Amino acid sequence: MSNYSKKLAERDKILQGIQSEINLQQLNVLRQMKDLEKNRNKNEFLKGVYEDYNKYRDFIINQKREQKEFLEGLISYLEKTTAQGEITDRMLEKAKFEEKEIMNNLNNVKKELNDLILATK
């Protein structure tokens, strides 16, 4: 493995760790929303905080839905492109690899979206 490849692998590992931490923090914030919901009627200040959390929740869920739609569009495009047969074998191989990566990302986004929705029910 070249030095450049090692650096890329290290960077990707760090980015995955950061993304995992972001997802964990998002879930924690949304779980705290449940506690706020229970206590918001006891304290006027908590009503505003709860509304902010609710807007944040909706924003995150919409963002995940948009990611899901975008990735599904990419997969559809790749499937149409490969079905047309007007690409070289190398391009076909690359397209199949990219489709697999996109499917993995799509599955992750679907899981994150489901976790977000379940965390706030």
C-alpha positions, -999 to 999 in steps of 0.1 A, spaced: 0 0 0 15 33 -10 20 62 15 -8 81 -2 -32 52 1 -23 49 38 -30 85 44 -64 82 26 -73 52 46 -64 70 79 -84 100 68 -114 79 59 -112 61 93 -111 95 111 -141 107 90 -161 76 98 -154 81 135 -165 117 133 -197 108 114 -204 81 140 -200 106 168 -223 131 151 -250 104 146 -247 94 183 -250 130 194 -280 136 172 -297 106 188 -288 118 223 -303 152 216 -334 137 203 -338 113 232 -335 143 255 -365 157 236 -386 130 253 -377 143 287 -384 178 276 -418 168 263 -428 153 297 -417 184 316 -425 213 292 -459 220 308 -442 225 342 -419 252 331 -426 280 305 -389 281 295 -390 244 286 -418 250 261 -395 271 239 -367 247 243 -390 218 233 -401 237 202 -365 243 192 -357 206 197 -388 197 177 -376 219 148 -341 204 150 -356 169 149 -377 178 118 -347 193 101 -325 162 107 -352 139 95 -358 159 64 -321 160 57 -319 122 60 -349 118 37 -333 141 11 -301 120 14 -321 88 9 -339 102 -22 -306 115 -37 -289 81 -32 -319 63 -47 -316 86 -77 -279 78 -81 -286 41 -80 -314 45 -106 -290 64 -129 -263 38 -125 -287 10 -133 -300 28 -164 -265 36 -176 -253 0 -172 -285 -14 -188 -279 6 -219 -247 -13 -226 -230 17 -242 -201 17 -217 -168 -1 -217 -161 -31 -195 -139 -10 -172 -166 16 -169 -192 -11 -162 -169 -25 -134 -165 9 -119 -202 16 -121 -210 -16 -103 -185 -8 -76 -199 27 -72 -235 12 -71 -224 -11 -42 -209 18 -23 -240 39 -28 -262 10 -17 -241 8 15 -246 45 21 -283 42 14 -287 14 39 -268 35 65 -290 66 58 -322 44 61 -310 30 94 -301 65 107 -335 78 96 -353 49 113 -332 54 145 -340 91 145 -377 85 141 -378 58 168 -357 79 192 -384 105 193 -416 84 194 
